[in-house]
């Protein structure tokens, strides 16, 4: 019987028509549950079991304790994952000595949908993308490579990080004028937002009702092209869960990780480094540095100074990266140890560049993100003409209109609607 990995590889090859029909799964040669996980990933948790657990009772107990959110329990055949509590940190997968746990994958239904779509199909690339497919792969070459896969275009989500930066800077400027008040941010990180919503919900009044740049990008595409399909590509497993959330569902049709896209390139024989350039420079430095720790704080601080240089109350930032550090920072806030008025949390160490499905390490990813930010034509969204042009296309005549807009860039953060 095929292992989960073998079934995955053979099914992908079959979808891509890389091999003969012999690569398609044959009845009796695979676990039907595994095939259903591959074909219908949205029916299953972010972490799926690929085999029966054979660890000792003591080892099983260690596995349960590894999850920082209490999402694991032990069933008859092994770990059970509560999808309502799982944030996609992959601590359980990394610590599974018997390798009986793996991450869900959208690659097969996404590829089928891309190839059968009658409308436009857009790849939405996360700000952490630079260098993930080798240092020689420029944004323009990656855009061409994705068109070879079947996408009609590629949009940098950093442009929408620009818009959310502007929105959060405006909200801070409007709402935080008292030394004792503070704002919690990192709308881009579903683990951070999820922690606050599900574990530390007392702090929700301090969280701006913003969607993530990923969701903003998907919603805008569908507002301008209602029949379009949207596929987010990034380093984060948690983004798959975010795309499924009831109040956000529909903005992003599929989520692929950098590793999944690398698998597609390899299966199709596509070398992004050898592709022709198709450069389009739309994002500012502020949007590009979202991908690394401290980037959101730096982006909002820079933008705030640009839109209100005479503001009396200064922005004082504090940030944490990695779940344990985020929990400590939140606990300090809960205990009344308020040391800042702008708190940034990132679920992964190093920020998005340290995501569990990144190809590069966080340190190298940070270096490349900083370099990409330094090469931006514009420093912040308030001076980025592409931001202003896009807002006008969406019938938002001023940047202040973002404070009243409710359909594209906002959400009910408490989950009441």
C-alpha positions in Angstrom: 0.0 0.0 0.0 1.2 3.5 -0.9 2.4 5.8 1.9 0.7 9.2 2.2 3.8 10.8 0.5 3.8 8.3 -2.3 0.1 8.8 -2.9 0.5 12.6 -2.9 3.4 12.4 -5.4 1.6 10.0 -7.8 -1.7 12.0 -7.6 0.1 15.3 -8.3 1.9 13.7 -11.3 -1.4 12.4 -12.6 -3.1 15.9 -12.3 -0.2 17.4 -14.1 -0.1 14.7 -16.8 3.5 14.2 -16.2 3.4 10.4 -16.3 1.1 7.8 -17.8 -2.2 6.7 -16.2 -0.1 4.3 -14.1 0.6 7.2 -11.8 -3.1 7.6 -10.9 -4.0 5.9 -7.6 -5.5 2.4 -8.1 -8.2 1.0 -5.9 -6.9 -1.0 -3.0 -3.4 0.5 -3.3 -4.0 3.4 -0.9 -5.8 4.5 2.2 -9.2 6.1 1.1 -8.9 8.6 4.0 -5.5 9.8 2.7 -7.0 10.3 -0.8 -9.9 12.2 0.6 -7.5 14.5 2.5 -5.7 15.2 -0.8 -8.8 15.8 -2.9 -10.9 17.5 -0.3 -8.5 19.3 2.1 -11.1 21.8 3.4 -13.0 18.9 5.0 -10.0 18.0 7.2 -7.9 19.8 9.9 -4.7 21.6 9.0 -2.8 18.6 10.5 -3.8 15.1 9.4 -2.7 11.7 10.7 -0.9 9.5 8.1 -0.6 6.3 10.2 -1.3 4.7 13.5 0.7 6.0 16.5 3.0 3.4 18.0 4.7 5.6 20.6 4.7 4.7 24.3 2.2 6.2 26.7 4.8 8.6 28.0 5.8 9.8 24.6 2.2 10.3 23.6 1.7 12.5 26.6 4.7 14.6 25.5 3.1 15.0 22.0 -0.1 16.3 23.5 1.8 18.9 25.6 3.7 20.1 22.5 0.8 22.0 21.2 0.8 25.5 22.6 -3.0 25.9 22.0 -4.3 22.6 23.5 -5.6 21.4 20.1 -4.4 17.8 20.5 -6.1 14.8 22.1 -5.3 11.1 21.9 -7.7 8.8 19.9 -7.6 5.1 19.5 -5.1 5.2 16.6 -3.2 8.3 17.5 -3.4 12.1 17.7 -6.7 13.9 17.1 -6.6 17.6 16.0 -9.3 20.0 17.0 -9.7 22.3 14.0 -11.2 25.1 16.1 -8.0 25.3 18.3 -5.3 24.4 15.7 -3.5 27.5 14.4 -1.1 25.7 12.1 2.1 26.2 14.0 3.2 22.7 13.1 4.9 22.0 16.5 3.1 18.6 16.6 4.4 17.7 13.1 8.0 18.7 13.9 8.0 16.7 17.1 6.4 13.5 15.8 9.2 11.0 16.1 7.3 8.4 14.1 6.3 10.9 11.4 2.7 10.0 11.6 1.5 13.6 11.2 1.6 15.9 8.2 0.2 19.2 7.0 -2.8 19.4 4.8 -2.2 20.4 1.1 -4.4 22.2 -1.4 -2.2 21.4 -4.3 -4.4 18.9 -6.1 -7.7 20.7 -6.0 -5.9 24.0 -6.7 -4.2 22.7 -9.8 -7.4 21.2 -11.1 -9.2 24.4 -10.6 -6.5 26.5 -12.2 -6.5 24.3 -15.3 -10.3 24.2 -15.7 -11.1 27.8 -14.8 -12.9 29.9 -17.4 -12.2 33.2 -15.7 -9.0 35.0 -14.7 -6.7 33.2 -12.2 -4.5 35.3 -10.0 -1.5 34.3 -7.9 -1.3 36.4 -4.8 2.3 36.2 -3.5 3.2 36.9 0.1 5.8 39.6 1.0 8.2 36.9 2.2 8.6 35.5 -1.4 12.0 37.0 -2.3 14.7 34.4 -2.6 12.4 31.5 -1.8 12.9 29.9 -5.2 16.6 30.8 -5.3 18.3 34.2 -5.2 18.3 34.5 -9.0 14.5 34.5 -9.0 13.4 38.1 -9.3 9.7 39.2 -8.8 9.4 39.5 -12.6 10.8 36.0 -13.3 8.5 34.5 -10.7 5.5 36.2 -12.4 6.5 34.6 -15.7 7.0 31.2 -14.0 3.6 31.3 -12.5 2.1 32.1 -15.9 3.7 29.0 -17.2 1.8 27.1 -14.5 -1.5 28.5 -15.7 -2.0 31.8 -13.8 -3.1 34.8 -15.7 -1.2 37.2 -13.4 0.6 37.7 -10.1 -0.1 40.4 -7.5 2.2 41.2 -4.7 0.3 41.1 -1.4 2.7 43.8 -0.2 0.6 46.4 -2.0 -2.3 45.4 0.2 0.0 45.4 3.2 0.5 49.1 2.2 -3.2 49.7 2.4 -3.6 48.0 5.7 -0.6 49.9 7.1 -2.3 53.1 6.1 -5.5 51.9 7.7 -3.9 51.0 11.0 -1.9 54.2 11.1 -5.1 56.2 10.7 -6.8 54.1 13.4 -3.9 54.6 15.8 -3.9 58.4 15.1 -7.6 58.6 15.7 -7.9 56.3 18.8 -4.7 56.2 20.7 -4.2 59.6 22.4 -4.1 58.5 26.0 -0.9 57.3 27.6 -2.7 54.3 29.1 -4.3 53.1 25.9 -2.7 50.7 23.3 -3.3 49.0 20.0 -2.6 45.3 19.3 -1.7 44.6 15.7 -0.3 42.2 13.1 -3.4 41.7 11.0 -1.2 39.7 8.7 -0.6 36.9 11.2 -3.5 34.6 11.7 -1.8 32.8 14.6 -1.5 36.1 16.5 -5.1 37.2 15.8 -6.4 33.8 16.5 -4.6 33.7 19.9 -6.3 36.9 20.9 -9.7 35.9 19.5 -9.8 32.5 21.1 -7.6 32.6 24.1 -7.2 36.3 25.2 -10.5 37.6 24.0 -10.6 40.3 26.8 -8.1 42.2 24.6 -10.2 42.3 21.5 -11.3 46.0 22.0 -7.6 46.9 21.4 -7.4 45.0 18.1 -8.4 47.1 14.9 -11.0 45.4 12.8 -8.8 44.9 9.8 -8.5 41.9 7.5 -5.1 40.6 6.6 -3.3 41.8 3.4 -4.1 38.3 1.9 -7.8 38.7 2.4 -7.8 42.3 1.3 -6.0 41.3 -1.9 -8.5 38.5 -2.6 -11.5 40.7 -1.9 -10.2 43.5 -4.1 -9.5 41.2 -7.0 -13.1 39.8 -6.8 -14.5 43.3 -6.5 -12.8 44.3 -9.8 -13.1 40.9 -11.5 -16.1 39.0 -10.0 -15.4 35.8 -11.9 -11.7 35.6 -10.9 -10.1 32.8 -9.0 -7.6 33.8 -6.2 -4.7 31.6 -5.0 -2.5 32.9 -2.2 1.1 31.7 -2.1 3.2 32.0 1.1 5.2 30.4 3.9 2.3 29.8 6.3 0.1 26.8 7.1 -2.2 29.0 9.2 -3.2 31.0 6.1 -5.1 27.9 5.0 -7.2 28.1 8.1 -7.7 31.8 7.8 -9.1 31.4 4.3 -11.7 29.0 5.7 -13.0 31.4 8.4 -16.7 32.0 8.1 -16.5 35.8 7.9 -13.5 35.7 5.4 -14.5 32.7 3.3 -14.7 33.5 -0.5 -11.9 36.0 -0.7 -9.2 33.4 -1.2 -10.1 30.2 -3.2 -6.9 28.3 -2.5 -3.8 28.6 -0.3 -0.5 27.1 -1.5 2.7 27.2 0.4 6.1 28.1 -1.1 7.0 24.4 -0.7 3.9 23.3 -2.6 4.6 25.8 -5.4 8.2 24.5 -5.6 6.8 21.0 -6.0 4.7 22.2 -8.9 7.7 23.9 -10.6 9.7 20.7 -10.2 6.9 18.5 -11.5 6.4 20.7 -14.6 10.1 21.2 -15.2 9.9 25.0 -14.7 13.0 26.8 -13.6 11.9 30.3 -12.4 15.5 31.5 -12.5 15.6 31.1 -16.3 12.3 32.8 -17.0 12.0 36.2 -18.7 11.4 39.3 -16.7 7.9 40.7 -16.2 8.6 43.4 -13.6 5.8 45.5 -12.0 6.9 47.5 -9.0 3.8 48.6 -7.0 4.5 48.2 -3.3 6.4 50.5 -0.9 9.1 49.6 1.6 6.5 49.6 4.3 4.5 46.8 2.7 7.5 44.8 1.8 9.0 44.5 5.3 5.7 43.0 6.7 7.4 39.7 6.1 9.9 40.0 9.0 9.6 40.6 12.7 9.2 44.2 13.6 8.2 45.1 10.1 4.6 45.9 10.8 5.5 48.2 13.7 8.1 50.0 11.6 5.7 50.4 8.7 2.9 51.8 10.8 5.3 54.1 12.7 6.8 55.5 9.5 3.4 56.0 8.0 2.0 57.6 11.1 4.8 60.2 11.1 4.0 60.9 7.4 0.3 61.5 7.8 0.5 63.4 11.1 4.0 64.8 11.7 2.9 67.1 14.5 1.2 64.4 16.6 1.7 64.9 20.3 1.5 61.4 21.6 4.4 59.4 20.1 4.0 55.8 19.0 5.9 53.4 21.3 6.2 49.9 19.9 6.9 46.5 21.4 7.0 43.3 19.5 7.3 39.6 20.0 7.9 36.7 17.5 7.2 33.1 18.1 4.2 31.7 20.1 6.0 31.6 23.6 7.2 35.2 23.3 3.8 36.4 22.1 2.1 34.7 25.1 4.6 36.3 27.5 4.0 39.7 26.0 0.2 39.2 26.2 0.4 38.0 29.7 2.4 41.1 30.7 -0.5 43.2 29.2 -3.1 41.2 31.1 -1.1 41.8 34.3 -1.1 45.5 33.7 2.5 45.9 32.6 1.8 48.3 29.8 5.1 49.3 28.3 4.0 50.5 24.8 1.0 51.8 22.9 1.5 49.7 19.8 2.1 45.9 20.2 3.1 43.7 17.3 2.9 39.9 17.5 4.1 37.3 15.0 3.4 33.7 15.5 6.6 32.4 13.9 10.1 33.2 15.0 11.5 35.8 12.7 8.0 36.7 11.4 6.6 35.3 8.2 10.0 34.6 6.8 10.2 32.0 9.6 7.0 30.3 8.6 6.9 26.5 8.7 6.5 26.2 5.0 9.2 28.6 3.9 12.1 27.3 1.9 14.7 29.6 3.2 15.7 30.0 6.9 14.4 33.1 8.7 17.8 34.8 8.9 18.4 34.6 5.2 14.8 35.5 4.4 15.0 38.6 6.6 18.1 39.7 4.8 16.4 39.4 1.4 13.2 41.1 2.6 15.2 44.1 3.9 17.1 44.3 0.7 13.9 44.3 -1.3 12.5 47.0 1.0 15.5 49.2 0.5 15.1 49.0 -3.2 11.5 50.2 -3.1 10.7 53.4 -4.9 8.4 54.6 -2.2 9.0 54.5 1.6 5.4 54.3 2.8 1.9 54.0 1.5 1.0 57.6 1.9 3.4 58.5 -0.9 2.7 55.4 -3.0 0.6 56.5 -6.1 -0.4 52.9 -6.8 -2.2 52.8 -3.4 -4.0 56.1 -4.1 -4.9 54.9 -7.6 -6.3 51.6 -6.3 -8.4 53.3 -3.6 -9.9 55.6 -6.2 -10.8 52.6 -8.4 -12.6 51.3 -5.3 -14.5 54.6 -4.9 -12.5 55.6 -1.9 -11.7 59.3 -2.6 -9.4 60.0 0.4 -7.1 57.8 2.6 -9.4 58.7 5.5 -12.1 56.8 3.7 -10.4 53.7 4.9 -11.8 54.4 8.4 -15.3 54.1 7.2 -14.9 51.3 4.6 -16.5 48.0 5.8 -16.7 45.6 2.8 -13.1 45.1 1.6 -10.6 45.9 4.4 -12.5 45.4 7.6 -14.0 42.5 9.6 -15.8 42.0 12.9 -12.7 40.9 14.9 -14.9 39.6 17.7 -16.6 37.2 15.2 -20.1 38.3 15.9 -21.2 38.7 12.3 
